[in-house]
Amino acid sequence: MRNQLIKSVEYNQPLDMMYMAKDGSISKRRIKVLQVGEGSFRAYCFLRKSRRTFIIDNVLALVPVIHRESMVI
């Protein structure tokens, strides 16, 4: 999980994340990872429209957001 977060920072790629909060509630968020630490990471959360700190162990799933460009002829 941590390696995927680091790659996201290197390639400047947003991620879709399933996250479990302290109270056990689960949310789906689109994030842009800014900084990765040992047990947590900082990211811009598009759902909350602010920078947030997330605990790596509470991340349930990460999926890269892929934008496909279409050609117009």
Long-range contacts (C-beta under 8 A, 24 or more apart in sequence): 1-56, 1-59, 1-62, 2-36, 2-56, 4-62, 5-33, 5-36, 5-41, 5-56, 5-62, 6-36, 8-32, 8-33, 8-62, 8-64, 9-33, 9-34, 9-35, 9-36, 13-64, 13-65, 14-46, 14-64, 14-65, 15-62, 15-63, 15-64, 15-65, 16-62, 16-63, 16-64, 16-65, 17-54, 17-59, 17-61, 17-62, 17-63, 18-59, 18-60, 18-61, 19-54, 19-58, 19-59, 19-60, 20-58, 20-60, 21-58, 22-58, 26-60, 30-65
